[in-house]
Amino acid sequence: LAWSPDGKQLAVGSWGPNVKIIDAESGAEVASLPAMDVLGVSWSPASDQLATASWDRKVRVWDPKTAKVKAVFTGDGDFHAVCWSPDGKQIAAGGGNRAVQIWDVATGQARTVLRGNRSDIRAIAWRPDGTSVAATGEEGVTRVWDVRDRKSTRLNSSHIPLSRMPSS
């Protein structure tokens, strides 16, 4: 489930056969993307593309207006979470392989793999300045990586001291 950054739409993923795009004001379904077993969704910062994370080891980038796939990124594990970078140039995803994989959206090239989690990743978030990625998993621990040097800090999920987060 994810709001578009412009607040106009909601994307709803599920184990079912489609991702639904809902108009936030009317509640009407405005699009249905033919995607199976979607565990995570994330809107691009411009609200013009949607990334889906799937059980089939793929992250897909969709044009929600046409319901067409614009790009497919394949990983080495099923994906449970996906997140666009703040500048819209990268996508991070994680899941059953316990790693965060990052791709360049324009080229489709894998940028890096960030390892260190001891359980499946369930949520991912980029730092607003785009320098770090945080991921949390079933073990209840949040790990923050600086994407420039791939160094990580393990943090307790119940209390994340901001002073220990990598800075720009």
Buried (B, 14 or more C-beta within 10 A) or exposed (E): EBEBBEEEBBBBBBEEEBBBBBEBEEEEEBBEBEBBBBBBBBBBBEBBBBBBBBBEBBBBBBBBEEBEBEBEBEBEBBBBBBBBBBEBBBBBBBBBBBBBBBBBBEEEEEBBBBBBBEEBBBBBBBBEEBBBBBBBBEBEBBBBBBBEEEEBBEBEBEEBEEEEBBEE
